[in-house]
Amino acid sequence: MSSIALPDPELSVLDRREAIVKDLVAIAGVGAVIADDDGRRAYETDAFTAYKRMPLAVVLPETTESVAAVLGYCHANGIKVVPRGAGTSLCGGALPAEDAVVIGVSRMNKVLEVDTVARFARVQTGITNLAISAAVGPSGFFYAPDPSSQLACTLAGNIAMNSGGAHCLKYGVTTNNVLGVKMVMMDGSIVEIGGEHLDAEGYDFLALIIGSEGQLGIVTEATVRILRQAEGARPMLIGFESTAKASICVSRIIASGIVPVAIEFMDRPAIEVCEAFAKAGYPLDVEALLIVEVEGSEEEIADRLAYIAGLAQEVGPSSLVISADDAQSAKIWKGRKSAFGAIGRKADYLCMDGTIPLSQLTYVLEEISNICKRYGLGVANVFHAGDGNLHPLIMYDANDPRQAERAEQAGADILRLCVAAGGCLTGEHGVGIEKRDLMRVQFSDMDLAQQMRIKSLFDERWLLNPAKVFPLDGRPLPASRPAEPAIAAE
Amino acid sequence: MSEILKPAADWELKSILAQLGEQNLPVEIVGAGTKRAIGHPVMAAAVITTASLRGISLYEPTELVMSARAGTPVSQVEAELASRGQMLPFEPLDYGPALASRPGLQTIGAVFATNNSGSRRITVGSARDHLIGVRGVNGRAEIFKSGGRVMKNVTGYDVARGLTGSWGTLAVLTEVTFKVAPLPDDVATIVYSGLPEDLAIELMSLAMGTPYEVSGTVHLTPAHAARIATPPLAGETTSLTALRVENFMKSVRYRKGRLIETLKAYGQPVELDLEASLGFWGEIRRMAFAPASDAILWRVSTSPRKAAELVATLRRHMPVEATYDWSGGLVWLEIPDCADAGAADIRRAVAIAGGHSTLIRAREAVRREVEVFQPQAPAIEKLSRGLKQAFDPRGLLNPGRMYQTM
């Protein structure tokens, strides 16, 4: 696939590669620099695997100071930098460039402090999402955002993308759970913003940094809120003969005054694949399945599930099953969280991430199905229904370039549909390169200019994570070479 | 007397700001003006109020989302929400009574512009956490939007949230879109009397460490407690420590019982039913503990671990009455009127404890001299200056309100 334009590398930087690598070794130490072909190849892409670029070099520092020294060097020498967590980005957010140094935070993965009285954890950001909860779990606490890739993805990546997860309906996304950061700016200076307290002072720089896709700085440490685990949690499975009925059920639950901790939605293709993978007891004879989870004591759970079951009965479900025990609950979630992986075993796919107002759900799902039919492609839907964050998985054969291109086109059409329905291009995966050229579908030039001025404030020369988020044309500074016209997937 | 401008549409505000910009005339930005006495006095020939930008433009109870124009009174927003059994989960404070203006006037735009969150912030998040979209006009007289009306949105930078807590110094918000939540079926409060501050914070932190989703934790020192008028707490002469649980009825009963049991070492609490609970937490929201007076009022945000020690340190220099919210992470300090409003001592103590402090109430002459908002570290000040430049390069909007030279 190649319909997303990527700038040609700067030859003047490529020519200096050997000298740059030598300098990086001198700054960060030989053990921290990867410069050989095989080593670099492991970093040439992220989870948006259709695009690959061999990085100039990879540096894996072990301290904030080392990150600062490398960034300071790159800044002084006009070398671009691509920050990297675990490389699980689904939108090419961590895609390297041939003339850019990748700085990975994966070796900075320590828990620095846990305070269950003031309820925070201070960690290095190379820690995986799940490892934070694992570290505070024995004391009965957890870190709330839970993206599906939580076993692998780093907090650094979560901060860059403002990651969500299945349980953010109740607990919010990354930006609602980070209290403070230590960040290295592109010029190598280190800033600390926020802290252990619940509201950071002055202008809300945390809001700007979280979700800035690694374009404002490299966050090396963070103080995150930890929450006390609920006494228990249990999901129920509600199957419907149509997506329309399922979406009515979602609206009824929310309007009734209950906010479950999660409401997940799967359509038939997704159910089949996930059930085959997880053997979770998903019903196979329904068109749409809701996983609704509530929390509390045994009695509270029973009471709420019964209430929700009552609401669901009014809509006429085809099946309604309450998880029998913790083992089945675990399987139900395993099925949901491995949906992408399980579908990936069956076909290559592009995962879209638009969010829509819930009231538009039935219409949008029908249109998604029509769009994919038009391009002759299959689609599976598995997403967070409670907050309208869709994840249509467009299936195609990556070995067939024409199919691959059609998949990208179908994806772009779906995202335009989401915006037209009152929603947005991306709910939790980020813009990266994937949706960069669609930004004008959602934003006016003035909206984008306001965002780009913030980018320039933090990184005047646009060296950090270049060619992402904003369309290549219309940037405030001329790129190092004339920008290529952005080829939107039309 | 300043000229008062009342734009009724985005384009009208844009054209006013363009004209002011051409003449380099700074302007004060207000909603209803209930928090006008917070911050350095703004020196400007004109005032723009959002009062004519009024009305709820979108409300979808089944999506838990509302959009309102910035000048819509919070009272109107909450009445509309209540009619569908919903609420503003972060229960913004009403500074009116503490700052000698009437209660109930505050606008929804100002709630977000000042990131104003009440007691429930500790469980559900702040005003800023609930904001999902804005429209506004920046100091360049450009109309812009950020975010949208959906709950989850990471498209581009989070400019909407970035504007919360900027006190009208970066842009004038014209419309805000935010998440709302269902009203709980039932509310109960348990109140402990006579606990010293350190024990009270220990109790509140323990309560927050239970799985019972305590949604409010406050401690009032005796003089503050004495101002509470809700029966059966009226006339209390000792300190009060209150914990709130909210949910469906069965759950509230269960959780209240579990909390009392878990915390029995701290004594037998008084139990407030639904009505008394609404009364008490309503008083906290209206800051009944610190009604308008000459006394200085500070807002300190710190770690719950450090709060009691911080106040004890200050008492060596001055008499202090305090109300602790957010299980001790938010401290309202009331001290007698004095020349520097106690800034030197308070800032020194906060520097040691960590966190920040804002001067909420003091005479205008004092607010002219004292840094009202927490002074910034040099690296952050540089960023703040840059951000101001990015939104309002001519320095038209609320000049000096947050930082004297910005």
Interface residues (C-beta under 8 A of the other chain):
Chain A: D115 T116 V117 A118 R119 G140 F141 M161 N162 G164 C168 L169 G172 V173 T175 N176 S189 V191 E192 I193 G195 E196 H197 L198 D199 E201 G202 Y203 D204 F205 A207 L208 I210 G211 S212 R228 Q229 A230 E231 S251 R252 I254 A255 S256 G257 I258 V259 G296 S297 E299 E300 D303 R304 T355 I356 P357 L358 S359 H384 D387 G388 N389 G422 G423 C424 L425 T426 G427 E428 H429 G430 V431 K435 M439 Q442 F443 S444 M446 D447 L448 A449 Q450 Q451 R453 I454 K455 S456 L457 F458 V469
Chain B: E60 P61 T62 E63 L64 V65 G85 N115 S117 R121 I122 G125 S126 R128 D129 N138 E142 I143 F144 K145 S146 G148 R149 V150 M151 K152 N153 V154 T155 G156 Y157 D158 V159 R161 G162 L163 T164 G165 S166 L170 A181 P182 L183 D185 S205 M208 G209 T210 P211 N247 F248 K250 S251 Y254 S301 T302 S303 P304 R305 W326 G329 L330 G354 G355 H356 T358 F373 Q374 Q376 A377 A379 I380 L383 S384 G386 L387 Q389 A390 F391 M402
